[in-house]
């Protein structure tokens, strides 16, 4: 099943991304820019958790006691 997600994906939306950036201490100008960019996301061989919740694909990563 994982193989079907490998490739390049276009980010179309990020919910509460500005609040996330504020919480991790990103400066005002940087999180304002982060709200307007829509990067392409390339999935490579990594350990991460994907779930499908309420019609949305959710990716969760954990490091240093933080989860995103």
PQR file with spaces between the fields and no chain letter, atoms N, CA, C, O and H, PARSE charges and radii, in Angstrom:
ATOM       1  N    UNK     1       0.820   -1.197    0.000 -0.4000 1.5000
ATOM       2  CA   UNK     1       0.000    0.000    0.000 -0.0000 2.0000
ATOM       3  C    UNK     1       0.857    1.252    0.000  0.5500 1.7000
ATOM       4  O    UNK     1       0.471    2.245   -0.617 -0.5500 1.4000
ATOM       5  N    UNK     2       2.001    1.248    0.664 -0.4000 1.5000
ATOM       6  CA   UNK     2       2.838    2.433    0.769 -0.0000 2.0000
ATOM       7  C    UNK     2       3.299    2.915   -0.594  0.5500 1.7000
ATOM       8  O    UNK     2       3.386    4.122   -0.815 -0.5500 1.4000
ATOM       9  H    UNK     2       2.314    0.441    1.165  0.4000 1.0000
ATOM      10  N    UNK     3       3.596    2.009   -1.511 -0.4000 1.5000
ATOM      11  CA   UNK     3       4.121    2.361   -2.810 -0.0000 2.0000
ATOM      12  C    UNK     3       3.214    3.311   -3.582  0.5500 1.7000
ATOM      13  O    UNK     3       3.699    4.105   -4.388 -0.5500 1.4000
ATOM      14  H    UNK     3       3.525    1.028   -1.331  0.4000 1.0000
ATOM      15  N    UNK     4       1.915    3.243   -3.351 -0.4000 1.5000
ATOM      16  CA   UNK     4       0.992    4.103   -4.090 -0.0000 2.0000
ATOM      17  C    UNK     4       1.131    5.572   -3.703  0.5500 1.7000
ATOM      18  O    UNK     4       0.640    6.440   -4.425 -0.5500 1.4000
ATOM      19  H    UNK     4       1.521    2.598   -2.696  0.4000 1.0000
ATOM      20  N    UNK     5       1.783    5.871   -2.589 -0.4000 1.5000
ATOM      21  CA   UNK     5       1.972    7.252   -2.164 -0.0000 2.0000
ATOM      22  C    UNK     5       3.339    7.808   -2.517  0.5500 1.7000
ATOM      23  O    UNK     5       3.557    9.013   -2.395 -0.5500 1.4000
ATOM      24  H    UNK     5       2.182    5.166   -2.003  0.4000 1.0000
ATOM      25  N    UNK     6       4.267    6.967   -2.952 -0.4000 1.5000
ATOM      26  CA   UNK     6       5.596    7.427   -3.314 -0.0000 2.0000
ATOM      27  C    UNK     6       5.500    8.242   -4.592  0.5500 1.7000
ATOM      28  O    UNK     6       4.896    7.803   -5.572 -0.5500 1.4000
ATOM      29  H    UNK     6       4.090    5.988   -3.052  0.4000 1.0000
ATOM      30  N    UNK     7       6.090    9.421   -4.584 -0.4000 1.5000
ATOM      31  CA   UNK     7       6.074   10.287   -5.756 -0.0000 2.0000
ATOM      32  C    UNK     7       6.035   11.739   -5.334  0.5500 1.7000
ATOM      33  O    UNK     7       6.361   12.068   -4.193 -0.5500 1.4000
ATOM      34  H    UNK     7       6.580    9.777   -3.788  0.4000 1.0000
ATOM      35  N    UNK     8       5.641   12.605   -6.243 -0.4000 1.5000
ATOM      36  CA   UNK     8       5.569   14.040   -5.982 -0.0000 2.0000
ATOM      37  C    UNK     8       4.109   14.455   -5.898  0.5500 1.7000
ATOM      38  O    UNK     8       3.301   14.108   -6.759 -0.5500 1.4000
ATOM      39  H    UNK     8       5.377   12.337   -7.170  0.4000 1.0000
ATOM      40  N    UNK     9       3.781   15.205   -4.848 -0.4000 1.5000
ATOM      41  CA   UNK     9       2.410   15.649   -4.583 -0.0000 2.0000
ATOM      42  C    UNK     9       2.396   17.160   -4.436  0.5500 1.7000
ATOM      43  O    UNK     9       3.348   17.735   -3.907 -0.5500 1.4000
ATOM      44  H    UNK     9       4.437   15.487   -4.148  0.4000 1.0000
ATOM      45  N    UNK    10       1.340   17.812   -4.891 -0.4000 1.5000
ATOM      46  CA   UNK    10       1.168   19.255   -4.766 -0.0000 2.0000
ATOM      47  C    UNK    10       0.335   19.549   -3.528  0.5500 1.7000
ATOM      48  O    UNK    10      -0.788   19.063   -3.396 -0.5500 1.4000
ATOM      49  H    UNK    10       0.567   17.345   -5.320  0.4000 1.0000
ATOM      50  N    UNK    11       0.901   20.362   -2.608 -0.4000 1.5000
ATOM      51  CA   UNK    11       0.162   20.761   -1.409 -0.0000 2.0000
ATOM      52  C    UNK    11      -0.936   21.733   -1.816  0.5500 1.7000
ATOM      53  O    UNK    11      -0.657   22.742   -2.463 -0.5500 1.4000
ATOM      54  H    UNK    11       1.813   20.757   -2.716  0.4000 1.0000
ATOM      55  N    UNK    12      -2.174   21.445   -1.447 -0.4000 1.5000
ATOM      56  CA   UNK    12      -3.288   22.331   -1.802 -0.0000 2.0000
ATOM      57  C    UNK    12      -3.800   23.129   -0.623  0.5500 1.7000
ATOM      58  O    UNK    12      -4.375   24.201   -0.808 -0.5500 1.4000
ATOM      59  H    UNK    12      -2.400   20.625   -0.921  0.4000 1.0000
ATOM      60  N    UNK    13      -3.600   22.621    0.606 -0.4000 1.5000
ATOM      61  CA   UNK    13      -4.039   23.383    1.782 -0.0000 2.0000
ATOM      62  C    UNK    13      -3.304   22.894    3.026  0.5500 1.7000
ATOM      63  O    UNK    13      -2.845   21.754    3.096 -0.5500 1.4000
ATOM      64  H    UNK    13      -3.133   21.750    0.757  0.4000 1.0000
ATOM      65  N    UNK    14      -3.207   23.792    4.004 -0.4000 1.5000
ATOM      66  CA   UNK    14      -2.635   23.465    5.316 -0.0000 2.0000
ATOM      67  C    UNK    14      -3.512   24.109    6.372  0.5500 1.7000
ATOM      68  O    UNK    14      -3.593   25.334    6.457 -0.5500 1.4000
ATOM      69  H    UNK    14      -3.580   24.718    3.947  0.4000 1.0000
ATOM      70  N    UNK    15      -4.158   23.300    7.164 -0.4000 1.5000
ATOM      71  CA   UNK    15      -5.043   23.829    8.200 -0.0000 2.0000
ATOM      72  C    UNK    15      -4.256   24.117    9.468  0.5500 1.7000
ATOM      73  O    UNK    15      -3.511   23.263    9.949 -0.5500 1.4000
ATOM      74  H    UNK    15      -4.092   22.305    7.096  0.4000 1.0000
ATOM      75  N    UNK    16      -4.421   25.316   10.010 -0.4000 1.5000
ATOM      76  CA   UNK    16      -3.791   25.767   11.260 -0.0000 2.0000
ATOM      77  C    UNK    16      -2.264   25.771   11.203  0.5500 1.7000
ATOM      78  O    UNK    16      -1.608   25.669   12.240 -0.5500 1.4000
ATOM      79  H    UNK    16      -5.027   26.009    9.620  0.4000 1.0000
ATOM      80  N    UNK    17      -1.691   25.887   10.002 -0.4000 1.5000
ATOM      81  CA   UNK    17      -0.242   25.883    9.870 -0.0000 2.0000
ATOM      82  C    UNK    17       0.376   27.106   10.537  0.5500 1.7000
ATOM      83  O    UNK    17       1.453   27.009   11.125 -0.5500 1.4000
ATOM      84  H    UNK    17      -2.224   25.969    9.159  0.4000 1.0000
ATOM      85  N    UNK    18      -0.296   28.265   10.453 -0.4000 1.5000
ATOM      86  CA   UNK    18       0.248   29.464   11.107 -0.0000 2.0000
ATOM      87  C    UNK    18       0.304   29.289   12.622  0.5500 1.7000
ATOM      88  O    UNK    18       1.266   29.730   13.252 -0.5500 1.4000
ATOM      89  H    UNK    18      -1.171   28.344    9.975  0.4000 1.0000
ATOM      90  N    UNK    19      -0.693   28.664   13.215 -0.4000 1.5000
ATOM      91  CA   UNK    19      -0.692   28.422   14.657 -0.0000 2.0000
ATOM      92  C    UNK    19       0.424   27.442   15.042  0.5500 1.7000
ATOM      93  O    UNK    19       1.062   27.594   16.084 -0.5500 1.4000
ATOM      94  H    UNK    19      -1.475   28.307   12.704  0.4000 1.0000
ATOM      95  N    UNK    20       0.648   26.445   14.196 -0.4000 1.5000
ATOM      96  CA   UNK    20       1.731   25.493   14.428 -0.0000 2.0000
ATOM      97  C    UNK    20       3.072   26.215   14.406  0.5500 1.7000
ATOM      98  O    UNK    20       3.903   26.012   15.292 -0.5500 1.4000
ATOM      99  H    UNK    20       0.130   26.321   13.349  0.4000 1.0000
ATOM     100  N    UNK    21       3.287   27.056   13.398 -0.4000 1.5000
ATOM     101  CA   UNK    21       4.565   27.771   13.294 -0.0000 2.0000
ATOM     102  C    UNK    21       4.779   28.714   14.474  0.5500 1.7000
ATOM     103  O    UNK    21       5.895   28.832   14.980 -0.5500 1.4000
ATOM     104  H    UNK    21       2.613   27.221   12.678  0.4000 1.0000
ATOM     105  N    UNK    22       3.716   29.385   14.914 -0.4000 1.5000
ATOM     106  CA   UNK    22       3.825   30.246   16.107 -0.0000 2.0000
ATOM     107  C    UNK    22       4.228   29.418   17.319  0.5500 1.7000
ATOM     108  O    UNK    22       5.078   29.838   18.104 -0.5500 1.4000
ATOM     109  H    UNK    22       2.810   29.289   14.503  0.4000 1.0000
ATOM     110  N    UNK    23       3.621   28.240   17.477 -0.4000 1.5000
ATOM     111  CA   UNK    23       3.876   27.386   18.641 -0.0000 2.0000
ATOM     112  C    UNK    23       5.312   26.881   18.693  0.5500 1.7000
ATOM     113  O    UNK    23       5.851   26.673   19.780 -0.5500 1.4000
ATOM     114  H    UNK    23       2.931   27.899   16.839  0.4000 1.0000
ATOM     115  N    UNK    24       5.943   26.679   17.532 -0.4000 1.5000
ATOM     116  CA   UNK    24       7.321   26.198   17.544 -0.0000 2.0000
ATOM     117  C    UNK    24       8.336   27.340   17.473  0.5500 1.7000
ATOM     118  O    UNK    24       9.538   27.103   17.360 -0.5500 1.4000
ATOM     119  H    UNK    24       5.505   26.848   16.649  0.4000 1.0000
ATOM     120  N    UNK    25       7.835   28.605   17.543 -0.4000 1.5000
ATOM     121  CA   UNK    25       8.723   29.746   17.649 -0.0000 2.0000
ATOM     122  C    UNK    25       9.204   30.361   16.353  0.5500 1.7000
ATOM     123  O    UNK    25      10.212   31.067   16.344 -0.5500 1.4000
ATOM     124  H    UNK    25       6.858   28.797   17.635  0.4000 1.0000
ATOM     125  N    UNK    26       8.504   30.108   15.257 -0.4000 1.5000
ATOM     126  CA   UNK    26       8.879   30.712   13.978 -0.0000 2.0000
ATOM     127  C    UNK    26       8.481   32.186   13.999  0.5500 1.7000
ATOM     128  O    UNK    26       7.408   32.532   14.492 -0.5500 1.4000
ATOM     129  H    UNK    26       7.685   29.534   15.265  0.4000 1.0000
ATOM     130  N    UNK    27       9.336   33.051   13.469 -0.4000 1.5000
ATOM     131  CA   UNK    27       9.075   34.492   13.448 -0.0000 2.0000
ATOM     132  C    UNK    27       7.897   34.875   12.567  0.5500 1.7000
ATOM     133  O    UNK    27       7.481   34.114   11.693 -0.5500 1.4000
ATOM     134  H    UNK    27      10.208   32.771   13.068  0.4000 1.0000
ATOM     135  N    UNK    28       7.361   36.082   12.814 -0.4000 1.5000
ATOM     136  CA   UNK    28       6.164   36.571   12.132 -0.0000 2.0000
ATOM     137  C    UNK    28       6.300   36.544   10.611  0.5500 1.7000
ATOM     138  O    UNK    28       5.435   36.000    9.924 -0.5500 1.4000
ATOM     139  H    UNK    28       7.699   36.700   13.524  0.4000 1.0000
ATOM     140  N    UNK    29       7.370   37.121   10.082 -0.4000 1.5000
ATOM     141  CA   UNK    29       7.543   37.194    8.627 -0.0000 2.0000
ATOM     142  C    UNK    29       7.622   35.798    8.010  0.5500 1.7000
ATOM     143  O    UNK    29       7.064   35.549    6.941 -0.5500 1.4000
ATOM     144  H    UNK    29       8.073   37.562   10.640  0.4000 1.0000
ATOM     145  N    UNK    30       8.317   34.896    8.690 -0.4000 1.5000
ATOM     146  CA   UNK    30       8.468   33.538    8.164 -0.0000 2.0000
ATOM     147  C    UNK    30       7.148   32.793    8.138  0.5500 1.7000
ATOM     148  O    UNK    30       6.842   32.127    7.149 -0.5500 1.4000
ATOM     149  H    UNK    30       8.770   35.098    9.558  0.4000 1.0000
ATOM     150  N    UNK    31       6.347   32.888    9.211 -0.4000 1.5000
ATOM     151  CA   UNK    31       5.089   32.138    9.184 -0.0000 2.0000
ATOM     152  C    UNK    31       4.066   32.776    8.262  0.5500 1.7000
ATOM     153  O    UNK    31       3.175   32.084    7.771 -0.5500 1.4000
ATOM     154  H    UNK    31       6.595   33.430   10.014  0.4000 1.0000
ATOM     155  N    UNK    32       4.169   34.092    8.010 -0.4000 1.5000
ATOM     156  CA   UNK    32       3.296   34.712    7.014 -0.0000 2.0000
ATOM     157  C    UNK    32       3.615   34.174    5.617  0.5500 1.7000
ATOM     158  O    UNK    32       2.710   33.890    4.832 -0.5500 1.4000
ATOM     159  H    UNK    32       4.893   34.654    8.410  0.4000 1.0000
ATOM     160  N    UNK    33       4.912   34.037    5.316 -0.4000 1.5000
ATOM     161  CA   UNK    33       5.311   33.464    4.029 -0.0000 2.0000
ATOM     162  C    UNK    33       4.910   31.990    3.947  0.5500 1.7000
ATOM     163  O    UNK    33       4.504   31.514    2.887 -0.5500 1.4000
ATOM     164  H    UNK    33       5.646   34.268    5.954  0.4000 1.0000
ATOM     165  N    UNK    34       5.023   31.278    5.053 -0.4000 1.5000
ATOM     166  CA   UNK    34       4.640   29.870    5.078 -0.0000 2.0000
ATOM     167  C    UNK    34       3.181   29.646    4.775  0.5500 1.7000
ATOM     168  O    UNK    34       2.802   28.578    4.295 -0.5500 1.4000
ATOM     169  H    UNK    34       5.353   31.664    5.914  0.4000 1.0000
ATOM     170  N    UNK    35       2.351   30.642    5.050 -0.4000 1.5000
ATOM     171  CA   UNK    35       0.910   30.520    4.792 -0.0000 2.0000
ATOM     172  C    UNK    35       0.545   30.678    3.324  0.5500 1.7000
ATOM     173  O    UNK    35      -0.531   30.248    2.909 -0.5500 1.4000
ATOM     174  H    UNK    35       2.659   31.510    5.440  0.4000 1.0000
ATOM     175  N    UNK    36       1.429   31.294    2.522 -0.4000 1.5000
ATOM     176  CA   UNK    36       1.074   31.540    1.129 -0.0000 2.0000
ATOM     177  C    UNK    36       1.736   30.570    0.153  0.5500 1.7000
ATOM     178  O    UNK    36       1.284   30.456   -0.987 -0.5500 1.4000
ATOM     179  H    UNK    36       2.303   31.644    2.859  0.4000 1.0000
ATOM     180  N    UNK    37       2.785   29.875    0.562 -0.4000 1.5000
ATOM     181  CA   UNK    37       3.448   28.956   -0.362 -0.0000 2.0000
ATOM     182  C    UNK    37       2.726   27.620   -0.405  0.5500 1.7000
ATOM     183  O    UNK    37       2.172   27.171    0.598 -0.5500 1.4000
ATOM     184  H    UNK    37       3.152   29.967    1.487  0.4000 1.0000
ATOM     185  N    UNK    38       2.734   27.000   -1.548 -0.4000 1.5000
ATOM     186  CA   UNK    38       2.123   25.681   -1.748 -0.0000 2.0000
ATOM     187  C    UNK    38       3.163   24.797   -2.434  0.5500 1.7000
ATOM     188  O    UNK    38       3.140   24.640   -3.655 -0.5500 1.4000
ATOM     189  H    UNK    38       3.184   27.365   -2.363  0.4000 1.0000
ATOM     190  N    UNK    39       4.078   24.216   -1.644 -0.4000 1.5000
ATOM     191  CA   UNK    39       5.175   23.455   -2.248 -0.0000 2.0000
ATOM     192  C    UNK    39       4.735   22.094   -2.766  0.5500 1.7000
ATOM     193  O    UNK    39       3.674   21.581   -2.410 -0.5500 1.4000
ATOM     194  H    UNK    39       4.096   24.344   -0.652  0.4000 1.0000
ATOM     195  N    UNK    40       5.578   21.530   -3.614 -0.4000 1.5000
ATOM     196  CA   UNK    40       5.433   20.130   -3.992 -0.0000 2.0000
ATOM     197  C    UNK    40       6.092   19.306   -2.902  0.5500 1.7000
ATOM     198  O    UNK    40       7.149   19.680   -2.393 -0.5500 1.4000
ATOM     199  H    UNK    40       6.440   21.947   -3.903  0.4000 1.0000
ATOM     200  N    UNK    41       5.483   18.197   -2.542 -0.4000 1.5000
ATOM     201  CA   UNK    41       6.001   17.320   -1.498 -0.0000 2.0000
ATOM     202  C    UNK    41       6.445   16.018   -2.163  0.5500 1.7000
ATOM     203  O    UNK    41       5.680   15.391   -2.896 -0.5500 1.4000
ATOM     204  H    UNK    41       4.625   17.894   -2.956  0.4000 1.0000
ATOM     205  N    UNK    42       7.684   15.624   -1.898 -0.4000 1.5000
ATOM     206  CA   UNK    42       8.215   14.391   -2.455 -0.0000 2.0000
ATOM     207  C    UNK    42       8.377   13.389   -1.320  0.5500 1.7000
ATOM     208  O    UNK    42       9.121   13.637   -0.371 -0.5500 1.4000
ATOM     209  H    UNK    42       8.305   16.133   -1.303  0.4000 1.0000
ATOM     210  N    UNK    43       7.679   12.255   -1.415 -0.4000 1.5000
ATOM     211  CA   UNK    43       7.792   11.207   -0.410 -0.0000 2.0000
ATOM     212  C    UNK    43       8.946   10.294   -0.789  0.5500 1.7000
ATOM     213  O    UNK    43       8.960    9.724   -1.880 -0.5500 1.4000
ATOM     214  H    UNK    43       7.075   12.053   -2.186  0.4000 1.0000
ATOM     215  N    UNK    44       9.922   10.151    0.118 -0.4000 1.5000
ATOM     216  CA   UNK    44      11.037    9.218   -0.052 -0.0000 2.0000
ATOM     217  C    UNK    44      10.935    8.165    1.015  0.5500 1.7000
ATOM     218  O    UNK    44      10.013    8.197    1.830 -0.5500 1.4000
ATOM     219  H    UNK    44       9.910   10.614    1.004  0.4000 1.0000
ATOM     220  N    UNK    45      11.865    7.226    1.032 -0.4000 1.5000
ATOM     221  CA   UNK    45      11.854    6.131    2.003 -0.0000 2.0000
ATOM     222  C    UNK    45      12.119    6.695    3.397  0.5500 1.7000
ATOM     223  O    UNK    45      13.252    7.066    3.702 -0.5500 1.4000
ATOM     224  H    UNK    45      12.615    7.199    0.371  0.4000 1.0000
ATOM     225  N    UNK    46      11.098    6.766    4.247 -0.4000 1.5000
ATOM     226  CA   UNK    46      11.167    7.288    5.613 -0.0000 2.0000
ATOM     227  C    UNK    46      10.233    6.482    6.505  0.5500 1.7000
ATOM     228  O    UNK    46       9.356    5.756    6.036 -0.5500 1.4000
ATOM     229  H    UNK    46      10.177    6.465    4.000  0.4000 1.0000
ATOM     230  N    UNK    47      10.452    6.634    7.794 -0.4000 1.5000
ATOM     231  CA   UNK    47       9.505    6.044    8.745 -0.0000 2.0000
ATOM     232  C    UNK    47       8.596    7.159    9.229  0.5500 1.7000
ATOM     233  O    UNK    47       9.047    8.110    9.868 -0.5500 1.4000
ATOM     234  H    UNK    47      11.164    7.223    8.175  0.4000 1.0000
ATOM     235  N    UNK    48       7.338    7.037    8.928 -0.4000 1.5000
ATOM     236  CA   UNK    48       6.323    8.007    9.308 -0.0000 2.0000
ATOM     237  C    UNK    48       4.983    7.278    9.329  0.5500 1.7000
ATOM     238  O    UNK    48       4.877    6.162    8.820 -0.5500 1.4000
ATOM     239  H    UNK    48       6.972    6.264    8.409  0.4000 1.0000
ATOM     240  N    UNK    49       3.972    7.892    9.907 -0.4000 1.5000
ATOM     241  CA   UNK    49       2.656    7.253   10.013 -0.0000 2.0000
ATOM     242  C    UNK    49       1.657    8.038    9.177  0.5500 1.7000
ATOM     243  O    UNK    49       1.516    9.251    9.328 -0.5500 1.4000
ATOM     244  H    UNK    49       4.058    8.799   10.321  0.4000 1.0000
ATOM     245  N    UNK    50       0.963    7.323    8.290 -0.4000 1.5000
ATOM     246  CA   UNK    50      -0.109    7.902    7.502 -0.0000 2.0000
ATOM     247  C    UNK    50      -1.412    7.268    7.926  0.5500 1.7000
ATOM     248  O    UNK    50      -1.492    6.056    8.123 -0.5500 1.4000
ATOM     249  H    UNK    50       1.077    6.337    8.168  0.4000 1.0000
ATOM     250  N    UNK    51      -2.434    8.094    8.066 -0.4000 1.5000
ATOM     251  CA   UNK    51      -3.779    7.580    8.323 -0.0000 2.0000
ATOM     252  C    UNK    51      -4.739    8.271    7.375  0.5500 1.7000
ATOM     253  O    UNK    51      -4.442    9.345    6.853 -0.5500 1.4000
ATOM     254  H    UNK    51      -2.369    9.079    7.906  0.4000 1.0000
ATOM     255  N    UNK    52      -5.863    7.669    7.157 -0.4000 1.5000
ATOM     256  CA   UNK    52      -6.915    8.247    6.333 -0.0000 2.0000
ATOM     257  C    UNK    52      -8.085    8.517    7.255  0.5500 1.7000
ATOM     258  O    UNK    52      -8.764    7.595    7.707 -0.5500 1.4000
ATOM     259  H    UNK    52      -6.104    6.796    7.581  0.4000 1.0000
ATOM     260  N    UNK    53      -8.318    9.824    7.537 -0.4000 1.5000
ATOM     261  CA   UNK    53      -9.341   10.211    8.505 -0.0000 2.0000
ATOM     262  C    UNK    53     -10.318   11.189    7.871  0.5500 1.7000
ATOM     263  O    UNK    53      -9.913   12.223    7.339 -0.5500 1.4000
ATOM     264  H    UNK    53      -7.765   10.573    7.171  0.4000 1.0000
ATOM     265  N    UNK    54     -11.582   10.866    7.926 -0.4000 1.5000
ATOM     266  CA   UNK    54     -12.635   11.746    7.422 -0.0000 2.0000
ATOM     267  C    UNK    54     -12.361   12.240    6.011  0.5500 1.7000
ATOM     268  O    UNK    54     -12.558   13.417    5.709 -0.5500 1.4000
ATOM     269  H    UNK    54     -11.911   10.026    8.357  0.4000 1.0000
ATOM     270  N    UNK    55     -11.908   11.340    5.147 -0.4000 1.5000
ATOM     271  CA   UNK    55     -11.655   11.693    3.761 -0.0000 2.0000
ATOM     272  C    UNK    55     -10.364   12.437    3.512  0.5500 1.7000
ATOM     273  O    UNK    55     -10.157   12.942    2.409 -0.5500 1.4000
ATOM     274  H    UNK    55     -11.748   10.384    5.392  0.4000 1.0000
ATOM     275  N    UNK    56      -9.470   12.525    4.518 -0.4000 1.5000
ATOM     276  CA   UNK    56      -8.203   13.240    4.372 -0.0000 2.0000
ATOM     277  C    UNK    56      -7.041   12.307    4.681  0.5500 1.7000
ATOM     278  O    UNK    56      -7.121   11.486    5.594 -0.5500 1.4000
ATOM     279  H    UNK    56      -9.638   12.115    5.414  0.4000 1.0000
ATOM     280  N    UNK    57      -5.952   12.438    3.909 -0.4000 1.5000
ATOM     281  CA   UNK    57      -4.730   11.711    4.176 -0.0000 2.0000
ATOM     282  C    UNK    57      -3.926   12.513    5.194  0.5500 1.7000
ATOM     283  O    UNK    57      -3.575   13.664    4.933 -0.5500 1.4000
ATOM     284  H    UNK    57      -5.887   13.105    3.167  0.4000 1.0000
ATOM     285  N    UNK    58      -3.630   11.921    6.349 -0.4000 1.5000
ATOM     286  CA   UNK    58      -2.922   12.601    7.435 -0.0000 2.0000
ATOM     287  C    UNK    58      -1.548   11.966    7.597  0.5500 1.7000
ATOM     288  O    UNK    58      -1.433   10.745    7.699 -0.5500 1.4000
ATOM     289  H    UNK    58      -3.914   10.986    6.561  0.4000 1.0000
ATOM     290  N    UNK    59      -0.503   12.794    7.622 -0.4000 1.5000
ATOM     291  CA   UNK    59       0.865   12.330    7.838 -0.0000 2.0000
ATOM     292  C    UNK    59       1.321   12.839    9.195  0.5500 1.7000
ATOM     293  O    UNK    59       1.198   14.031    9.476 -0.5500 1.4000
ATOM     294  H    UNK    59      -0.596   13.786    7.539  0.4000 1.0000
ATOM     295  N    UNK    60       1.852   11.947   10.052 -0.4000 1.5000
ATOM     296  CA   UNK    60       2.346   12.337   11.368 -0.0000 2.0000
ATOM     297  C    UNK    60       3.791   11.904   11.518  0.5500 1.7000
ATOM     298  O    UNK    60       4.136   10.751   11.255 -0.5500 1.4000
ATOM     299  H    UNK    60       1.952   10.979    9.823  0.4000 1.0000
ATOM     300  N    UNK    61       4.636   12.836   11.943 -0.4000 1.5000
ATOM     301  CA   UNK    61       6.038   12.559   12.209 -0.0000 2.0000
ATOM     302  C    UNK    61       6.332   12.979   13.642  0.5500 1.7000
ATOM     303  O    UNK    61       5.773   13.958   14.137 -0.5500 1.4000
ATOM     304  H    UNK    61       4.356   13.772   12.157  0.4000 1.0000
ATOM     305  N    UNK    62       7.214   12.235   14.306 -0.4000 1.5000
ATOM     306  CA   UNK    62       7.575   12.546   15.683 -0.0000 2.0000
ATOM     307  C    UNK    62       9.092   12.652   15.790  0.5500 1.7000
ATOM     308  O    UNK    62       9.822   11.810   15.268 -0.5500 1.4000
ATOM     309  H    UNK    62       7.669   11.441   13.904  0.4000 1.0000
ATOM     310  N    UNK    63       9.558   13.704   16.478 -0.4000 1.5000
ATOM     311  CA   UNK    63      10.989   13.886   16.737 -0.0000 2.0000
ATOM     312  C    UNK    63      11.141   14.774   17.957  0.5500 1.7000
ATOM     313  O    UNK    63      10.358   15.704   18.151 -0.5500 1.4000
ATOM     314  H    UNK    63       8.965   14.388   16.902  0.4000 1.0000
ATOM     315  N    UNK    64      12.120   14.500   18.764 -0.4000 1.5000
ATOM     316  CA   UNK    64      12.432   15.282   19.973 -0.0000 2.0000
ATOM     317  C    UNK    64      11.192   15.554   20.822  0.5500 1.7000
ATOM     318  O    UNK    64      11.045   16.646   21.371 -0.5500 1.4000
ATOM     319  H    UNK    64      12.756   13.745   18.606  0.4000 1.0000
ATOM     320  N    UNK    65      10.315   14.587   20.932 -0.4000 1.5000
ATOM     321  CA   UNK    65       9.119   14.742   21.743 -0.0000 2.0000
ATOM     322  C    UNK    65       8.024   15.594   21.105  0.5500 1.7000
ATOM     323  O    UNK    65       7.007   15.856   21.746 -0.5500 1.4000
ATOM     324  H    UNK    65      10.434   13.700   20.486  0.4000 1.0000
ATOM     325  N    UNK    66       8.205   16.030   19.864 -0.4000 1.5000
ATOM     326  CA   UNK    66       7.212   16.832   19.149 -0.0000 2.0000
ATOM     327  C    UNK    66       6.576   15.986   18.055  0.5500 1.7000
ATOM     328  O    UNK    66       7.204   15.073   17.519 -0.5500 1.4000
ATOM     329  H    UNK    66       9.032   15.817   19.343  0.4000 1.0000
ATOM     330  N    UNK    67       5.339   16.293   17.733 -0.4000 1.5000
ATOM     331  CA   UNK    67       4.636   15.587   16.659 -0.0000 2.0000
ATOM     332  C    UNK    67       4.085   16.610   15.696  0.5500 1.7000
ATOM     333  O    UNK    67       3.550   17.640   16.105 -0.5500 1.4000
ATOM     334  H    UNK    67       4.829   17.034   18.169  0.4000 1.0000
ATOM     335  N    UNK    68       4.218   16.322   14.406 -0.4000 1.5000
ATOM     336  CA   UNK    68       3.627   17.183   13.386 -0.0000 2.0000
ATOM     337  C    UNK    68       2.913   16.337   12.364  0.5500 1.7000
ATOM     338  O    UNK    68       2.342   16.869   11.412 -0.5500 1.4000
ATOM     339  H    UNK    68       4.653   15.485   14.074  0.4000 1.0000
